[in-house]
Amino acid sequence: MPAKKTARKRAAATAGMTCAEVMKKLKALGNAQTRTIYRRHGAPDSLFGVKIGDMKPLAKRIRKDHEMALELFATENPDAQYFAGMIADDPMMKKTDLNKWARTASWSMVSTCTVAWVAAESGKGLDVSLKWIDATAEKVRTSGWSTLSAYLSMTPDEEIDFSLFKKLITRVARGIHEAPNREKDSMNSFLIAAGCFCVPLMEPALKAAAKIGKVEVDVGETNCKVPDATEYIRKVEKMGRIGKKKKTAKC
């Protein structure tokens, strides 16, 4: 029996569930209120509407299962794709896997959270994100900027090429207002991440934010607001938390 099939069966046996059973469980966990909220944010109609908190006990039961994560993501169901990121064995993700996830993400929450977090945790995040921000598809570019944010949030300063990121900040300042809606939001978040997670990038980020001014993003039928980068970074500075890293990119 092929090694991958053996590993998949072993993992499924440990969890007591197959991919199909996980899909059935996720569907049962869905609720109308969550579906309504997520659809207002752009989720497709195939959404089950599972709260993240309700996914966590199931993820704890399965733990890490690389093959199941790939299978779940391939369903293109929004809930399954998000859940796939929770059980993915990040270092096992190949660049081809990450590229496929970026291309087939079902909606923005998967692009900016699941894909970005898994890419950053995989150790390949910087390499793939620098290619993604030049991609043709907006959602891939969105994943690229979000991955760069996640990378800065957890990578020690001594491992960061600050000259590269200063160039990326300049790129954001020059192009953010011409960027499409979702990408614009991710670029703004990247600017905030640069200013908050890296002391050497705070002043360049603030300078860029001053040049950019107000960032307009269509958030649809929601009450969400796009954070002002200058205000956000200054708030973190007052808290004395500039440069404080996260242990993991995932929330």
C-alpha positions as CSV (number, residue, x, y, z in Angstrom):
1,M,0.0,0.0,0.0
2,P,1.4,3.5,-0.9
3,A,2.9,5.4,2.0
4,K,0.5,8.3,1.7
5,K,-2.6,6.0,1.9
6,T,-1.1,4.2,4.9
7,A,-0.5,7.5,6.7
8,R,-4.0,8.8,5.9
9,K,-5.6,5.6,7.2
10,R,-3.5,5.7,10.3
11,A,-4.4,9.3,11.0
12,A,-8.1,8.7,10.3
13,A,-8.1,5.7,12.6
14,T,-6.5,7.7,15.4
15,A,-9.1,10.4,15.1
16,G,-11.9,7.9,14.5
17,M,-13.1,9.9,11.5
18,T,-12.7,10.1,7.7
19,C,-12.8,13.2,5.5
20,A,-16.4,12.5,4.6
21,E,-17.3,12.2,8.3
22,V,-15.6,15.5,9.1
23,M,-17.6,17.2,6.3
24,K,-20.8,15.7,7.7
25,K,-19.9,17.0,11.2
26,L,-19.0,20.5,9.9
27,K,-22.4,20.7,8.1
28,A,-24.2,19.7,11.3
29,L,-22.3,22.4,13.3
30,G,-23.4,25.1,10.9
31,N,-26.1,27.6,11.9
32,A,-28.2,30.2,10.0
33,Q,-26.9,33.2,12.0
34,T,-23.3,32.5,11.2
35,R,-24.1,31.9,7.6
36,T,-25.8,35.3,7.4
37,I,-22.9,37.1,8.9
38,Y,-20.3,35.4,6.8
39,R,-22.3,35.9,3.6
40,R,-22.4,39.6,4.3
41,H,-18.6,39.5,4.3
42,G,-18.6,37.7,0.9
43,A,-18.7,34.0,1.7
44,P,-20.3,31.8,-1.0
45,D,-23.6,30.1,-0.7
46,S,-22.0,26.7,-0.2
47,L,-21.0,27.9,3.3
48,F,-22.2,25.8,6.2
49,G,-21.8,28.6,8.7
50,V,-19.7,27.0,11.5
51,K,-18.4,29.2,14.3
52,I,-14.6,29.0,14.7
53,G,-15.1,28.2,18.4
54,D,-17.2,25.2,17.4
55,M,-14.5,23.9,15.1
56,K,-11.9,23.8,17.8
57,P,-13.1,20.7,19.7
58,L,-13.2,18.8,16.4
59,A,-9.7,20.0,15.5
60,K,-8.4,19.0,18.9
61,R,-9.8,15.5,18.3
62,I,-8.1,15.1,14.9
63,R,-4.9,17.1,15.8
64,K,-2.6,17.3,12.9
65,D,-3.5,15.3,9.8
66,H,-1.7,16.6,6.6
67,E,-3.5,14.3,4.1
68,M,-7.0,15.1,5.6
69,A,-6.2,18.8,5.5
70,L,-5.4,18.5,1.8
71,E,-8.6,16.5,1.1
72,L,-10.8,19.0,3.0
73,F,-9.4,22.0,1.3
74,A,-9.9,20.4,-2.1
75,T,-13.7,20.2,-1.4
76,E,-13.7,24.0,-1.9
77,N,-16.2,24.3,0.9
78,P,-15.5,27.5,2.9
79,D,-15.9,25.9,6.3
80,A,-13.8,22.8,5.3
81,Q,-11.1,25.1,3.9
82,Y,-10.8,27.0,7.1
83,F,-10.8,23.9,9.2
84,A,-8.1,22.4,6.9
85,G,-5.8,25.1,8.1
86,M,-6.5,24.2,11.7
87,I,-5.4,20.6,11.3
88,A,-2.7,21.1,8.6
89,D,0.8,20.0,9.5
90,D,2.3,23.2,8.2
91,P,6.0,22.2,7.7
92,M,4.7,19.3,5.5
93,M,3.1,21.7,3.1
94,K,4.9,21.8,-0.2
95,K,5.1,25.0,-2.3
96,T,2.8,23.3,-4.8
97,D,0.3,22.7,-2.0
98,L,0.5,26.3,-0.9
99,N,0.1,27.6,-4.4
100,K,-2.9,25.5,-5.0
101,W,-4.5,26.7,-1.7
102,A,-3.9,30.3,-2.7
103,R,-5.5,29.7,-6.1
104,T,-8.5,27.8,-4.9
105,A,-9.4,29.6,-1.7
106,S,-13.2,30.0,-1.6
107,W,-13.4,33.5,-0.1
108,S,-11.4,36.3,1.5
109,M,-11.4,34.8,5.1
110,V,-9.7,31.7,3.7
111,S,-7.2,33.8,1.6
112,T,-6.2,36.1,4.4
113,C,-6.4,33.7,7.3
114,T,-6.0,30.1,6.5
115,V,-3.7,30.3,3.5
116,A,-1.6,33.1,5.0
117,W,-1.2,31.5,8.4
118,V,-0.4,28.0,7.0
119,A,2.1,29.5,4.5
120,A,3.8,31.6,7.3
121,E,4.0,28.6,9.6
122,S,5.3,26.3,6.9
123,G,8.7,28.0,6.7
124,K,8.1,28.8,3.0
125,G,5.9,31.8,3.5
126,L,8.4,34.5,2.5
127,D,9.3,32.7,-0.8
128,V,5.7,32.1,-1.9
129,S,4.3,35.4,-0.8
130,L,6.9,37.4,-2.8
131,K,5.6,35.6,-5.9
132,W,2.0,35.8,-4.9
133,I,1.9,39.6,-4.6
134,D,2.8,39.7,-8.3
135,A,0.1,37.1,-9.3
136,T,-2.7,37.8,-11.8
137,A,-5.5,36.8,-9.5
138,E,-6.5,39.3,-6.8
139,K,-7.1,36.7,-4.2
140,V,-3.6,35.3,-4.6
141,R,-2.1,38.7,-4.2
142,T,-4.3,39.2,-1.1
143,S,-2.9,36.0,0.3
144,G,0.6,37.2,-0.5
145,W,0.3,40.5,1.5
146,S,-1.5,38.6,4.4
147,T,1.3,36.0,4.5
148,L,3.9,38.8,4.7
149,S,2.0,40.2,7.7
150,A,1.9,36.8,9.4
151,Y,5.6,36.3,8.6
152,L,6.6,39.6,10.3
153,S,4.3,38.8,13.3
154,M,6.3,35.7,14.3
155,T,9.8,35.9,12.7
156,P,12.6,37.1,15.0
157,D,14.1,40.4,13.8
158,E,17.5,39.0,13.2
159,E,16.0,36.7,10.5
160,I,14.2,39.5,8.7
161,D,15.7,41.3,5.7
162,F,14.6,44.9,6.6
163,S,15.8,46.4,3.4
164,L,13.4,44.1,1.5
165,F,10.5,45.1,3.7
166,K,11.2,48.8,3.4
167,K,10.9,48.4,-0.3
168,L,7.6,46.6,0.2
169,I,6.4,49.4,2.4
170,T,7.3,51.9,-0.4
171,R,5.5,49.7,-2.9
172,V,2.3,49.8,-0.7
173,A,2.5,53.6,-0.4
174,R,2.7,53.9,-4.2
175,G,0.1,51.5,-5.2
176,I,-2.5,50.9,-2.5
177,H,-5.1,53.4,-3.8
178,E,-5.1,51.7,-7.2
179,A,-5.3,48.2,-5.8
180,P,-8.6,46.2,-5.9
181,N,-10.8,46.1,-2.8
182,R,-9.6,43.0,-1.0
183,E,-5.9,43.5,-1.9
184,K,-6.1,47.1,-0.7
185,D,-7.4,45.9,2.7
186,S,-4.5,43.3,3.0
187,M,-1.9,45.9,2.0
188,N,-3.2,48.2,4.7
189,S,-3.0,45.4,7.2
190,F,0.6,44.6,6.0
191,L,1.6,48.2,6.7
192,I,0.1,47.9,10.2
193,A,1.9,44.6,10.8
194,A,5.2,46.1,9.6
195,G,4.9,49.1,12.0
196,C,3.8,47.1,15.0
197,F,5.8,43.9,14.9
198,C,9.2,45.3,13.9
199,V,10.9,48.3,15.6
200,P,13.1,49.1,12.5
201,L,10.0,49.3,10.3
202,M,7.8,51.5,12.6
203,E,9.0,54.8,11.2
204,P,9.0,53.7,7.5
205,A,5.4,52.4,8.1
206,L,4.3,55.6,9.7
207,K,5.8,57.7,7.0
208,A,4.0,55.6,4.3
209,A,0.7,55.8,6.2
210,A,1.0,59.6,6.3
211,K,1.5,59.6,2.6
212,I,-1.3,57.2,1.9
213,G,-3.9,58.9,4.1
214,K,-7.4,57.4,4.4
215,V,-7.8,54.0,2.8
216,E,-11.3,53.4,1.4
217,V,-12.4,49.7,1.2
218,D,-15.9,48.6,0.3
219,V,-16.9,46.3,3.3
220,G,-20.3,45.5,1.9
221,E,-23.3,45.1,4.2
222,T,-21.2,45.1,7.3
223,N,-20.3,47.5,10.2
224,C,-16.6,46.7,9.7
225,K,-14.2,49.6,9.5
226,V,-10.7,49.7,7.9
227,P,-8.3,50.6,10.6
228,D,-6.2,53.7,10.2
229,A,-2.6,52.6,10.0
230,T,-1.2,55.6,11.8
231,E,-3.7,55.5,14.6
232,Y,-3.2,51.7,15.1
233,I,0.6,51.8,15.2
234,R,0.6,54.8,17.6
235,K,-1.8,53.0,19.8
236,V,0.4,49.9,20.0
237,E,3.4,52.3,20.6
238,K,1.6,53.9,23.6
239,M,1.0,50.4,25.0
240,G,4.8,49.7,24.7
241,R,4.2,46.7,22.5
242,I,6.1,47.7,19.3
243,G,8.2,44.8,18.3
244,K,6.4,42.2,20.4
245,K,6.2,39.0,18.4
246,K,3.5,36.3,18.4
247,K,4.3,32.6,19.1
248,T,2.1,31.5,16.2
249,A,0.5,33.2,13.2
250,K,-2.7,31.4,13.8
251,C,-5.5,32.7,16.0
